[in-house]
Amino acid sequence: MQRSQINRIMTEARETIRGFGFGLPPFADWSTETFRARRQEARHIIRCRPGWDITDFGGGSRR
C-alpha cells in the first residue's frame, strides 16, 4: 500500500467520522517529534494502546 493511498484513506475516514458528529483525539495527528516532546503525556497514551488500523488485506484498490 502506498503512502498516498493511506493518506487518502485517513482523510476520507476523518470526513466520515466527522459526518457522524465524532472526531479523532488530538494525538491522532501528533508526529513522532511531538510524541517525544510530550513524552509524559504520550506515556499514558502508549500504555493504554488506543489506536486504529488501515489494512488493505491484499484487496488492491478500494474501489
C-alpha positions in Angstrom: 0.0 0.0 0.0 1.4 3.4 -0.9 1.6 6.3 1.5 -0.6 8.4 -0.8 -3.3 5.7 -0.5 -3.0 5.7 3.3 -3.2 9.5 3.4 -6.3 9.4 1.2 -8.0 6.8 3.4 -7.2 8.7 6.5 -8.7 11.9 5.0 -11.8 10.0 4.0 -12.1 8.4 7.4 -11.8 11.7 9.2 -14.6 13.2 7.0 -16.8 10.1 7.6 -16.2 10.2 11.3 -16.9 14.0 11.4 -20.1 13.4 9.4 -21.4 11.3 12.3 -20.6 14.0 14.8 -17.4 12.5 16.2 -13.7 13.2 15.9 -10.4 11.6 16.5 -8.4 12.6 19.6 -5.8 15.4 19.3 -2.9 12.9 19.5 -4.1 11.3 16.2 -2.2 14.0 14.3 0.9 14.0 16.5 4.2 13.5 14.8 7.0 11.4 16.2 8.7 14.6 17.3 5.5 15.7 19.1 5.3 12.4 20.9 8.9 12.8 22.0 8.4 16.4 23.1 5.2 15.5 25.1 6.8 12.3 26.5 4.9 12.4 29.8 1.5 12.7 28.2 2.5 10.2 25.4 3.4 7.6 28.0 -0.2 7.3 29.1 -1.4 7.2 25.5 1.1 4.4 24.6 0.3 2.4 27.8 -3.5 2.5 27.1 -2.8 1.4 23.5 -5.6 3.3 21.8 -5.3 3.3 18.0 -6.7 2.3 14.7 -5.5 0.4 11.7 -5.6 0.8 8.0 -5.3 -2.6 6.4 -5.5 -3.5 2.7 -5.9 -7.3 3.2 -4.5 -7.7 -0.3 -7.6 -6.3 -1.9 -5.7 -3.8 -4.1 -7.8 -0.8 -4.9 -10.6 0.1 -2.6 -12.9 1.0 -5.4 
